[in-house]
Amino acid sequence: ICVDSREQSNQHIIDFFDKKKIPYVIEKLPFGDYSCKIPVGTLDMFTTDVYFTNDFVIERKANIDELANNLREDAARLKKELAHLNMYQIRYLVYVEDKDFEENLRTGNFRSAYDPYTLMRRLYCLEGEYNTAFIGLSKEVMGSKIANKMQTWVHALLKHKGFILEKEGENID
């Protein structure tokens, strides 16, 4: 897992990686907070590190208020980044640390001065326009979700590019 060096308040995620012995590096990423790479020597077919930072990334928001603040104060930058990700067909998800995200979004259970309906509609419009998703997760599962999403995305990409050949009827478990 590649963790952006600018990512803040993520010790619970780093602790999860350490506990589960999930290898990670902290480095500046061009987009998002999390992506991944296959380090040289992991697979014989690769003679250098293989980065997936131009294939898929995950952005993490600590709560709805951080997300609302980004939309209120820096919407142009956010839209520019999302457009860039789309232009280069980089898969992109936003995980929000709030297990009740949808309910809190709809009921206005957040500190931002945003009207709940307006904020919800802005997020839904961004999802449709920029082919992304805002997904609420509890803080306790964030590290697991990031690691599992990266693993499945890498597997799918390697499979679809012909690096992994599966026999007919074989499942990936």
Secondary structure, 3 states (H helix, E strand, C coil): CEEECCCCCCHHHHHHHHHCCCCCEEECCCCCCEECEECCCCCCCCCCCEECCCCEEEEEECCHHHHHHHHHHCHHHHHHHHHHHHHCCCEEEEEEECCCHHHHHHHCCCCCCCCHHHHHHHHHHHHHHHCCCEEEECHHHHHHHHHHHHHHHHHHHHHHCCCCCCCCCCCCC
